[in-house]
Amino acid sequence: MTGSVDRRQPRILILTVHHGSSHVRVARALEQALLQLRPNLQVEVVDALAHCASWFRAYYNSFEIPLKYWPGLWEYIENHQHQGDSTGPRWLYRWGARGLFRFMEAFAPDVVIATEVGLGEFAILHKRQFKAPYFLIGVGTLDFDRPWAQPEVDLFIASPGEIAEQVKSAGVPPEKILECGMPVAPAFSSCPDKATARERLGLERDLPVLLVNFGGTGSRKPRQVLGELHKIQRPVQAVLIARRDENLRKELLRLSAGMPHTRVLTWVDNMHEWMAAADLLVSRAGGGSVAEALNSGLPMLVFDAPPGNERRICELIEKKWQTGFWVKRPGELAARINHLLTHTEELERLRSNAWRQAHPHAARDAAEAIGRVLDEREGNRAYLSK
């Protein structure tokens, strides 16, 4: 006797969190790539904490306190989370995430994608406790935390090289690792050339462009950074990105008053064009910004790195990839900029190294892998229904 096959649209749930913007950007990049590949998919991107208890949200976001006021304490906590088997008490996660678990049960996903390690732990606990049958995918942001290495994670999306080796060294089987790179928006797979980008953006063609990104959490130190920009010895076009922080935008306008060829922008939807137009990026070492810069062949000067993930990324940028420099001291930024703008051959070397680390089709490659998973699951359902 032949039964009927479930023909409902495949459902994909992408869990993200608004810590900085890297996790959201990864989630949206995957959403775009999935829908471009298979428009019939039902893809839901959700802020996982919005479905958790309010007291638990406060607990989960409490890392900002030691990060801001006791960096040494945060370094100890973050190192324990990075190397341990869990980022927090599992019983507390189960209790605080009960609302999220109910949402996941109601959504009934075929695939769950977690863009941050804590969210991955939520899904691991849910899958373990309720024997949920979905396929669980973890996405790293240019780093790997050991709590990801659990049997409930069916696939981990990693960058080739150092990151993939970290995943393997944690005991994750190679067949569970997709070494495609960190997903970025599809626009980064077709960036314009520098001359075209500058013309579109109204920038002068022959004057160096310095892109300064103040995104992410942390102190951002606008006064310190602008003080260094005033010391640059040759004319440049400085583009200052304040993102969605209106107070920061006003402060940058005040601090940059009188600086020629300077723009202050808020959130931009065409970051691929601004990076294509730039000669050098000055930024925090957030995974999303760094991945986008690599895919734009854009050398980096990274600054204001708090203990933990960002400092590990800074080490990769300066020592492993050699795509830029980690500015550790306040007075070093202007000297680095002056040196690189004068020694253009070194700037080109950094640019070439960045291109070698680029993975502009990572989101598409991940979407194709997810499509294969869905095909296999659909085939299994069809077989079992016979």
C-alpha positions as CSV (number, residue, x, y, z in Angstrom):
1,M,0.0,0.0,0.0
2,T,1.4,3.4,-1.0
3,G,1.0,6.3,1.4
4,S,0.9,10.0,0.6
5,V,4.1,12.0,0.7
6,D,4.3,15.2,2.8
7,R,4.7,18.0,0.1
8,R,4.8,21.0,2.4
9,Q,7.5,23.6,1.8
10,P,10.8,22.7,3.4
11,R,11.3,24.9,6.5
12,I,14.6,26.4,7.6
13,L,15.1,28.2,10.8
14,I,18.1,30.5,11.2
15,L,18.9,31.5,14.8
16,T,20.8,34.7,15.3
17,V,21.5,37.3,18.0
18,H,22.2,41.0,17.9
19,H,25.7,41.0,19.5
20,G,27.4,43.4,17.1
21,S,26.2,42.7,13.6
22,S,28.3,39.7,12.4
23,H,25.8,37.1,13.3
24,V,22.9,38.9,11.7
25,R,24.9,39.5,8.5
26,V,25.7,35.8,8.3
27,A,22.1,34.9,8.8
28,R,20.9,37.3,6.1
29,A,23.6,36.1,3.7
30,L,22.4,32.5,4.1
31,E,18.8,33.5,3.8
32,Q,19.5,35.4,0.5
33,A,21.5,32.5,-0.9
34,L,18.9,29.9,0.1
35,L,16.1,31.8,-1.5
36,Q,18.0,32.5,-4.7
37,L,18.7,28.8,-5.0
38,R,15.3,27.5,-4.0
39,P,12.5,30.2,-3.9
40,N,10.0,27.7,-2.6
41,L,11.8,27.4,0.8
42,Q,10.3,28.8,3.9
43,V,13.2,30.5,5.6
44,E,12.8,32.3,9.0
45,V,15.5,34.4,10.5
46,V,14.8,35.0,14.2
47,D,16.5,36.7,17.1
48,A,16.6,33.7,19.4
49,L,16.8,35.8,22.6
50,A,13.5,37.5,21.7
51,H,11.8,34.1,22.4
52,C,13.6,33.6,25.7
53,A,12.6,34.8,29.2
54,S,13.5,38.5,29.9
55,W,15.7,37.6,32.9
56,F,17.6,35.1,30.7
57,R,18.2,37.8,28.0
58,A,19.7,40.0,30.7
59,Y,21.9,37.1,31.8
60,Y,23.0,36.3,28.3
61,N,23.8,39.9,27.5
62,S,25.6,40.4,30.8
63,F,29.0,39.8,29.1
64,E,29.0,43.5,28.2
65,I,29.6,44.5,31.8
66,P,33.0,42.7,32.3
67,L,33.9,43.4,28.7
68,K,33.6,47.2,29.3
69,Y,34.7,47.5,32.9
70,W,36.9,44.4,33.7
71,P,38.6,43.2,30.6
72,G,40.8,40.8,32.5
73,L,37.8,39.1,34.1
74,W,36.1,38.9,30.7
75,E,39.3,37.3,29.2
76,Y,39.2,34.6,31.9
77,I,35.4,34.0,31.3
78,E,35.7,34.0,27.5
79,N,38.7,31.7,27.5
80,H,36.8,29.2,29.7
81,Q,33.8,29.4,27.3
82,H,36.1,29.0,24.2
83,Q,38.0,26.0,25.5
84,G,35.3,24.3,27.7
85,D,32.4,22.0,26.8
86,S,29.7,24.6,27.4
87,T,29.5,28.4,27.4
88,G,27.2,28.4,30.4
89,P,25.2,26.1,32.8
90,R,23.1,23.7,30.7
91,W,20.3,23.6,33.3
92,L,20.1,27.4,33.1
93,Y,20.0,27.3,29.3
94,R,17.2,24.8,29.3
95,W,15.2,26.9,31.8
96,G,15.8,30.2,30.1
97,A,15.2,29.0,26.6
98,R,11.9,27.3,27.2
99,G,10.1,29.9,25.1
100,L,12.5,29.4,22.2
101,F,12.0,25.6,22.5
102,R,8.2,26.1,22.2
103,F,8.7,28.3,19.1
104,M,11.0,25.7,17.5
105,E,8.4,23.0,18.1
106,A,5.6,25.0,16.6
107,F,7.8,26.0,13.5
108,A,8.8,22.3,13.0
109,P,12.0,23.0,11.0
110,D,13.7,20.6,8.6
111,V,17.0,22.4,9.1
112,V,18.1,24.7,12.0
113,I,21.1,27.0,11.4
114,A,22.8,28.5,14.5
115,T,25.0,31.6,13.8
116,E,26.5,31.8,17.3
117,V,27.9,29.2,19.7
118,G,25.4,29.9,22.5
119,L,22.5,29.6,20.1
120,G,24.1,26.3,18.9
121,E,24.0,25.1,22.4
122,F,20.3,25.9,22.7
123,A,19.6,23.8,19.6
124,I,21.8,21.0,20.8
125,L,20.0,20.9,24.1
126,H,16.6,21.0,22.4
127,K,17.5,18.3,19.9
128,R,18.9,16.2,22.7
129,Q,16.0,16.6,25.1
130,F,13.1,16.3,22.6
131,K,14.8,14.0,20.1
132,A,14.0,16.6,17.4
133,P,14.7,15.2,13.9
134,Y,15.9,18.4,12.2
135,F,19.4,18.7,10.6
136,L,21.5,21.1,12.8
137,I,24.1,23.4,11.2
138,G,26.6,25.5,13.0
139,V,28.2,28.6,11.5
140,G,31.5,30.1,12.9
141,T,32.5,33.7,12.4
142,L,36.3,33.2,11.6
143,D,36.7,31.3,14.9
144,F,35.7,28.0,16.5
145,D,34.5,27.5,20.1
146,R,34.9,24.0,21.5
147,P,31.2,23.7,22.7
148,W,30.3,23.3,19.0
149,A,31.8,19.9,19.0
150,Q,28.7,17.9,19.9
151,P,27.2,14.9,18.1
152,E,23.9,16.8,17.6
153,V,25.6,19.2,15.2
154,D,25.3,17.6,11.8
155,L,27.4,20.1,9.8
156,F,29.8,22.9,10.7
157,I,30.5,25.7,8.2
158,A,34.1,26.8,8.5
159,S,36.8,28.7,6.7
160,P,39.5,26.5,5.2
161,G,42.9,26.5,6.8
162,E,43.4,27.5,10.5
163,I,39.6,27.5,11.4
164,A,38.9,24.1,9.8
165,E,41.9,22.6,11.6
166,Q,40.6,23.9,14.9
167,V,37.3,22.1,14.2
168,K,39.0,18.9,13.4
169,S,41.3,19.1,16.4
170,A,38.1,19.3,18.6
171,G,37.2,15.8,17.3
172,V,34.6,16.8,14.7
173,P,34.7,14.2,11.8
174,P,35.9,15.8,8.5
175,E,32.7,14.7,6.8
176,K,30.8,17.0,9.1
177,I,32.9,20.1,8.1
178,L,32.0,22.2,5.1
179,E,35.2,24.2,4.4
180,C,33.6,26.9,2.2
181,G,34.4,30.1,4.2
182,M,32.3,32.4,6.3
183,P,29.1,33.4,4.4
184,V,28.8,37.0,3.3
185,A,26.2,38.8,1.3
186,P,25.9,37.6,-2.3
187,A,26.8,41.2,-3.4
188,F,30.4,40.5,-2.4
189,S,30.7,37.9,-5.2
190,S,30.4,40.6,-7.8
191,C,32.1,43.7,-6.4
192,P,32.8,46.5,-8.9
193,D,36.4,47.6,-9.7
194,K,37.8,50.5,-7.8
195,A,37.4,53.1,-10.5
196,T,33.7,52.1,-11.1
197,A,33.0,52.1,-7.3
198,R,34.5,55.5,-6.8
199,E,32.5,57.0,-9.6
200,R,29.2,55.5,-8.3
201,L,29.9,56.8,-4.8
202,G,31.1,60.3,-5.9
203,L,34.7,59.8,-4.7
204,E,37.7,61.4,-6.2
205,R,39.4,58.9,-8.5
206,D,43.1,59.5,-7.6
207,L,42.9,60.3,-3.9
208,P,43.4,57.4,-1.5
209,V,40.3,56.3,0.3
210,L,40.4,55.4,4.0
211,L,37.3,53.5,5.2
212,V,36.8,53.7,9.0
213,N,34.2,51.3,10.5
214,F,33.0,52.0,14.0
215,G,30.6,49.1,14.1
216,G,30.3,46.5,16.8
217,T,30.2,46.6,20.6
218,G,32.8,48.1,22.8
219,S,34.2,51.6,23.3
220,R,35.0,52.4,19.6
221,K,37.2,55.3,20.8
222,P,36.1,57.9,18.2
223,R,38.1,60.7,19.8
224,Q,41.3,58.6,19.7
225,V,40.8,57.4,16.2
226,L,39.9,60.9,14.8
227,G,43.0,62.3,16.6
228,E,45.1,59.9,14.7
229,L,43.5,60.7,11.4
230,H,44.4,64.3,11.9
231,K,48.0,63.2,11.9
232,I,48.0,61.6,8.4
233,Q,50.6,63.4,6.3
234,R,49.1,63.2,2.9
235,P,45.6,64.1,1.5
236,V,43.1,61.2,1.8
237,Q,39.4,60.7,1.5
238,A,38.1,59.5,4.9
239,V,34.7,57.7,5.0
240,L,33.5,57.2,8.6
241,I,30.8,54.6,9.2
242,A,28.8,55.2,12.4
243,R,26.2,52.5,11.5
244,R,22.9,52.9,13.5
245,D,24.4,54.9,16.4
246,E,23.0,58.4,16.1
247,N,25.1,59.7,19.1
248,L,28.2,58.3,17.5
249,R,27.3,59.9,14.2
250,K,27.0,63.4,15.8
251,E,30.3,62.9,17.7
252,L,32.1,61.9,14.5
253,L,30.6,65.0,12.7
254,R,31.9,67.2,15.5
255,L,35.4,65.6,15.7
256,S,35.9,65.6,11.9
257,A,34.8,69.2,11.4
258,G,37.4,71.0,9.2
259,M,38.8,67.7,7.8
260,P,38.8,67.9,4.0
261,H,37.4,65.1,1.9
262,T,35.6,63.5,4.9
263,R,32.2,61.9,5.0
264,V,30.2,60.5,8.0
265,L,27.7,57.9,7.1
266,T,25.2,55.8,9.1
267,W,24.1,52.3,8.1
268,V,24.9,51.5,4.4
269,D,23.4,48.7,2.3
270,N,26.1,48.8,-0.3
271,M,29.2,48.1,1.9
272,H,30.6,46.0,-1.0
273,E,30.9,49.2,-3.0
274,W,32.5,51.2,-0.3
275,M,35.0,48.4,0.3
276,A,35.7,48.1,-3.4
277,A,36.4,51.8,-3.5
278,A,38.7,51.9,-0.5
279,D,42.5,51.5,-0.2
280,L,42.5,50.6,3.5
281,L,40.0,49.6,6.2
282,V,40.3,50.8,9.8
283,S,38.0,48.7,11.9
284,R,37.3,46.5,14.9
285,A,38.0,42.9,14.1
286,G,34.4,41.7,14.0
287,G,34.1,38.5,12.0
288,G,31.6,40.0,9.5
289,S,33.6,43.1,8.7
290,V,36.8,41.1,8.4
291,A,35.2,38.5,6.1
292,E,33.8,41.2,3.9
293,A,37.2,43.0,3.7
294,L,38.9,39.7,2.6
295,N,36.3,39.2,-0.1
296,S,37.0,42.8,-1.3
297,G,40.7,42.4,-1.3
298,L,40.9,45.2,1.2
299,P,43.9,45.5,3.6
300,M,43.0,46.1,7.3
301,L,44.2,48.0,10.3
302,V,42.3,46.5,13.2
303,F,42.1,48.3,16.6
304,D,40.4,48.4,20.0
305,A,40.2,44.5,20.2
306,P,38.7,43.3,23.4
307,P,40.0,40.0,24.9
308,G,38.7,36.8,23.3
309,N,37.5,36.2,19.8
310,E,38.5,39.5,18.2
311,R,42.1,39.2,19.5
312,R,42.3,35.7,18.0
313,I,41.1,37.2,14.7
314,C,43.7,40.0,15.0
315,E,46.4,37.4,15.3
316,L,45.2,35.7,12.1
317,I,45.1,39.0,10.2
318,E,48.6,40.0,11.1
319,K,50.5,36.8,11.5
320,K,48.8,34.0,9.6
321,W,47.1,35.7,6.7
322,Q,49.3,38.8,6.6
323,T,46.4,40.9,5.3
324,G,46.9,43.8,7.6
325,F,48.1,44.9,11.1
326,W,46.8,44.9,14.6
327,V,47.1,48.4,16.0
328,K,47.7,47.8,19.7
329,R,48.9,51.2,20.9
330,P,47.0,54.5,20.7
331,G,49.7,56.4,18.7
332,E,50.4,53.7,16.2
333,L,47.4,54.2,13.9
334,A,48.6,57.3,12.0
335,A,52.1,55.9,11.6
336,R,50.7,52.7,10.1
337,I,48.5,54.6,7.7
338,N,51.3,57.0,6.6
339,H,53.7,54.0,6.1
340,L,51.2,52.0,3.9
341,L,50.1,55.0,1.8
342,T,53.7,55.8,1.1
343,H,54.9,52.2,0.6
344,T,52.3,51.2,-2.0
345,E,54.1,47.9,-2.8
346,E,53.4,46.7,0.8
347,L,49.8,47.8,0.5
348,E,49.5,45.7,-2.7
349,R,51.1,42.7,-1.0
350,L,48.4,42.9,1.8
351,R,45.8,43.2,-0.9
352,S,47.0,40.1,-2.7
353,N,47.1,38.2,0.5
354,A,43.5,39.3,1.2
355,W,42.3,38.0,-2.1
356,R,43.9,34.6,-1.3
357,Q,41.7,34.4,1.8
358,A,38.5,35.4,0.0
359,H,35.6,33.0,-0.3
360,P,32.9,35.2,-2.0
361,H,30.7,32.2,-2.8
362,A,30.6,30.8,0.7
363,A,26.9,31.5,1.2
364,R,26.0,29.9,-2.1
365,D,28.2,26.8,-1.4
366,A,26.5,26.5,2.0
367,A,23.0,26.9,0.4
368,E,23.8,24.2,-2.1
369,A,24.9,21.8,0.7
370,I,21.7,22.5,2.6
371,G,19.8,21.8,-0.6
372,R,21.4,18.4,-0.8
373,V,20.4,17.7,2.8
374,L,16.8,18.7,2.0
375,D,16.8,16.4,-1.1
376,E,18.1,13.5,0.9
377,R,15.5,14.0,3.6
378,E,12.7,14.3,1.1
379,G,13.9,11.1,-0.6
380,N,13.9,9.3,2.8
381,R,10.3,10.5,3.5
382,A,9.2,9.3,0.1
383,Y,10.8,5.9,0.6
384,L,9.3,5.5,4.1
385,S,5.8,6.4,2.8
386,K,5.7,3.5,0.4
